[in-house]
């Protein structure tokens, strides 16, 4: 990931741009919707416990200050890397080294010109929905390692919103380029697609630098595709392939709200029932905890 000059991609969200604006305006609008990954610890020097010994307090404060400084340096580096990447990608599109296709145009290109769609999404998104006949080679995949650094990143990602969005911790596949080269010669027409459009731009940059010259970027990603644009396989619509976590369970994502507006009250009732169920479970757990605490207090007093 560092080699690509990219920030953490777990929390970046993208939107499709209007076809009525120029390519530069499209890219500016596209990137203005991005949000940077923020790995903060939620600590400050004022949060040090007052009852700790003086030496322990100073050591705690020093560690907190050092973590904050490291975090600020990391965030600044990520911001600079993202800015540099944005400029490179804008240049690729502006100079037409990478052509832009809407999902509908991509559908026509696949059916009429036999162009290949290269799906670079991680497995968690690809297994929900994919384009019929596409080739799947993820540029970032779910990080299943259990070393201390990875576990720490997973915990931070979960605390910083992963529990809500359901986005897993991803890691760059260093063999991505070699896998593509094994599968496709350099003259192949490739339509590169991801869920929202950012990772596919990163893949386009890698492929172009490796010698691929017939590259097409799916603007807005598969999430911007309507069902009639591309021939879909898999259990879910393209728009739902990138959602997850508590927000999906409760039906509070933008994609599900749009679906509810189309489907009507029957669709909304399902998620309303889930929300009521959550309240019932939380209430039962709270009452149970009170009963257990009361029982332990009685045992202690005897």
C-alpha positions in Angstrom: 0.0 0.0 0.0 2.8 2.4 0.8 4.3 1.7 -2.6 1.1 3.0 -4.2 1.1 6.1 -2.2 -2.3 5.3 -0.9 -3.9 5.9 2.6 -5.9 3.2 4.3 -8.7 2.3 1.9 -11.2 0.9 4.5 -12.9 4.2 5.1 -12.7 5.9 1.7 -16.1 6.5 0.1 -16.6 7.6 -3.5 -19.4 8.7 -5.7 -20.3 8.6 -9.4 -19.7 11.9 -11.3 -22.1 13.5 -13.7 -21.5 12.9 -17.4 -22.2 16.6 -18.2 -18.9 17.9 -16.7 -15.4 17.6 -18.0 -13.0 14.8 -17.0 -11.1 17.1 -14.7 -14.3 18.2 -12.9 -15.3 14.6 -12.7 -12.1 13.7 -10.9 -12.2 16.7 -8.6 -15.8 15.8 -7.6 -14.8 12.1 -7.3 -11.9 12.8 -4.9 -13.7 15.5 -3.0 -16.0 12.7 -1.7 -13.0 10.8 -0.2 -12.4 10.7 3.6 -9.0 9.8 5.0 -8.3 6.9 7.3 -7.8 8.2 10.8 -6.1 5.9 13.3 -6.5 7.9 16.4 -6.2 6.5 19.9 -8.7 8.9 21.6 -6.2 9.8 24.3 -5.0 13.2 25.5 -2.7 14.4 28.2 -5.7 15.7 30.2 -7.1 12.1 30.4 -4.3 10.8 32.7 -5.7 9.3 35.9 -5.1 11.6 38.8 -4.6 8.9 41.3 -1.6 7.3 39.6 1.8 7.7 41.2 3.8 10.7 39.9 6.3 8.5 38.0 3.5 6.4 36.4 1.5 9.5 35.5 4.5 11.1 33.7 5.3 7.9 31.9 1.6 7.5 30.9 1.6 11.1 29.7 4.8 10.7 27.7 3.4 7.6 26.0 0.2 9.4 25.2 2.1 12.4 23.7 4.3 10.1 21.7 1.3 8.1 20.4 -0.4 11.4 19.4 2.7 12.6 17.6 3.1 9.3 15.8 -0.5 9.4 14.8 -0.4 13.0 13.6 2.8 12.1 11.5 1.0 9.0 10.1 -2.1 11.0 9.2 0.0 13.8 7.6 1.9 11.2 5.6 -1.3 9.6 4.4 -2.8 12.9 3.4 0.3 13.8 1.4 0.4 10.4 -0.2 -3.3 10.7 -1.2 -2.8 14.2 -2.6 0.2 12.9 -4.7 -1.9 9.9 -5.9 -4.8 12.1 -6.8 -2.6 14.2 -9.1 -1.2 11.2 -10.8 -4.6 9.7 -11.4 -6.0 13.0 -12.7 -3.1 13.1 -15.1 -3.8 9.5 -16.3 -7.5 10.4 -17.1 -6.8 13.9 -18.4 -4.2 12.7 -20.8 -6.4 9.8 -21.8 -3.9 7.2 -20.9 -6.8 5.6 -19.1 -10.2 6.0 -20.8 -13.4 6.5 -18.7 -16.5 4.4 -19.1 -19.8 4.6 -17.3 -21.3 1.2 -16.1 -23.7 1.3 -19.1 -20.9 2.0 -21.6 -18.9 -0.8 -20.0 -21.8 -3.2 -20.4 -22.0 -2.3 -24.1 -18.3 -2.7 -24.5 -18.3 -6.1 -22.9 -21.2 -7.4 -25.1 -20.3 -5.7 -28.4 -16.5 -5.5 -28.3 -15.6 -8.5 -26.1 -13.6 -6.3 -23.8 -12.6 -8.0 -20.5 -13.7 -6.6 -17.1 -11.0 -7.0 -14.5 -12.6 -7.0 -11.0 -10.0 -5.9 -8.4 -12.3 -5.9 -5.4 -11.6 -8.0 -2.2 -13.3 -11.3 -1.8 -15.8 -9.9 0.7 -17.3 -7.7 -2.0 -16.8 -10.0 -5.0 -18.6 -13.0 -3.5 -21.8 -10.9 -3.1 -22.0 -9.8 -6.8 -19.9 -10.0 -9.9 -20.1 -9.3 -13.6 -20.7 -12.4 -15.7 -17.6 -13.4 -17.5 -15.3 -11.0 -15.6 -11.9 -11.9 -14.3 -11.3 -11.5 -10.5 -7.8 -10.5 -9.4 -8.0 -8.4 -6.2 -5.5 -5.6 -5.7 -6.3 -5.5 -1.9 -7.4 -8.6 0.0 -8.7 -9.2 3.5 -5.8 -9.3 5.9 -6.1 -12.6 7.9 -2.7 -12.4 9.5 -2.5 -12.5 13.3 0.8 -10.8 14.0 0.7 -8.0 16.6 0.8 -5.2 14.1 -2.1 -6.6 12.0 -4.2 -7.3 15.1 -3.6 -3.7 16.3 -4.7 -2.3 13.0 -7.8 -4.5 13.0 -8.7 -3.3 16.5 -8.2 0.3 15.5 -10.2 -0.1 12.3 -13.0 -1.8 14.2 -13.1 0.9 16.9 -12.9 3.7 14.3 -16.0 2.5 12.5 -15.5 -1.0 11.2 -18.2 -2.3 13.5 -20.7 0.0 11.9 -19.6 -0.2 8.2 -18.4 -3.8 8.3 -15.4 -3.0 6.1 -12.5 -5.4 6.9 -8.8 -4.6 7.3 -7.2 -4.9 3.8 -3.7 -5.5 2.7 -2.1 -4.9 -0.7 -1.4 -8.0 -2.7 2.2 -7.7 -3.9 1.5 -10.3 -6.6 -1.4 -8.4 -8.2 0.6 -7.2 -11.1 2.3 -10.6 -11.8 -1.1 -12.3 -11.7 -2.5 -9.9 -14.3 0.5 -10.4 -16.5 0.1 -14.2 -16.3 -3.5 -13.9 -17.4 -3.5 -11.1 -20.0 -0.9 -9.9 -22.6 -0.1 -6.2 -22.6 -2.3 -5.4 -25.6 -5.5 -6.7 -24.0 -8.4 -4.2 -23.6 -9.1 -4.2 -19.9 -12.0 -2.5 -18.1 -10.8 -2.2 -14.5 -13.5 -2.0 -11.9 -13.8 -2.0 -8.1 -16.8 -1.3 -5.8 -16.5 2.5 -5.6 -13.8 3.5 -8.1 -10.7 4.3 -6.0 -8.9 1.0 -5.9 -9.5 0.5 -9.6 -7.7 3.8 -10.3 -4.7 2.5 -8.3 -4.8 -0.7 -10.3 -4.9 1.3 -13.6 -1.8 3.2 -12.5 0.1 0.0 -11.8 -1.0 -1.6 -15.0 -0.1 1.5 -17.1 3.3 1.7 -15.6 3.8 -2.0 -16.4 3.1 -1.4 -20.1 -0.7 -1.9 -20.5 -2.0 0.7 -22.9 -5.6 -0.3 -23.5 -7.0 0.5 -20.1 -10.6 1.6 -19.2 -11.7 2.8 -15.8 -15.2 2.1 -14.6 -16.3 5.5 -13.3 -17.9 5.3 -9.9 -17.3 1.6 -9.6 -19.8 -1.2 -9.7 -21.8 0.5 -6.9 -22.9 3.1 -9.4 -24.2 0.5 -11.9 -27.9 -0.2 -12.4 -29.1 -3.7 -12.7 -29.7 -3.3 -16.5 -26.2 -1.9 -17.1 -24.2 -5.1 -16.6 -25.1 -8.8 -16.5 -24.8 -9.7 -12.8 -24.1 -13.0 -11.0 -24.2 -13.5 -7.3 -26.8 -13.2 -4.5 -27.0 -9.4 -4.1 -27.3 -6.3 -6.4 -24.0 -4.5 -7.2 -25.0 -1.6 -5.0 -25.2 -3.9 -1.9 -21.9 -5.6 -2.4 -19.9 -3.0 -0.5 -22.0 -2.6 2.6 -22.0 -4.5 5.9 -21.7 -4.3 9.6 -24.4 -3.0 11.9 -25.5 -0.3 9.4 -26.4 -3.0 6.9 -28.2 -5.1 9.5 -30.4 -2.2 10.5 -30.9 -1.0 7.0 -29.3 2.4 7.6 -27.0 2.6 4.5 -27.7 4.9 1.6 -28.2 2.0 -0.7 -30.8 0.4 1.5 -32.7 3.7 2.0 -32.9 4.1 -1.8 -34.2 0.5 -2.0 -36.7 1.2 0.7 -38.0 4.2 -1.2 -38.6 1.9 -4.2 -39.9 -1.2 -2.5 -42.2 0.5 0.0 -43.2 -0.4 3.6 -42.7 -4.1 3.3 -39.0 -3.6 2.9 -38.8 -1.1 5.7 -40.8 -3.3 8.2 -38.1 -6.0 8.0 -35.4 -3.6 9.3 -37.8 -2.0 11.8 -38.3 -5.5 13.2 -34.6 -5.9 13.4 -34.2 -2.6 15.3 -36.9 -3.6 17.8 -35.2 -7.0 18.2 -31.9 -5.2 19.0 -33.6 -3.1 21.7 -35.1 -6.2 23.2 -31.8 -8.0 23.3 -30.0 -5.1 24.8 -32.7 -4.6 27.4 -32.6 -8.3 28.3 -28.8 -8.2 28.7 -29.0 -5.1 30.9 -31.6 -6.7 33.2 -29.6 -9.9 33.3 -26.5 -8.0 34.3 -28.4 -6.3 37.1 -29.7 -9.6 38.4 -26.2 -11.1 38.3 -24.7 -8.1 40.1 -27.5 -8.3 42.7 -26.9 -12.0 43.2 -23.1 -11.5 43.6 -23.7 -8.7 46.1 -25.9 -11.0 48.2 -23.3 -13.7 48.2 -20.7 -11.2 49.3 -22.8 -10.0 52.2 -23.4 -13.5 53.5 
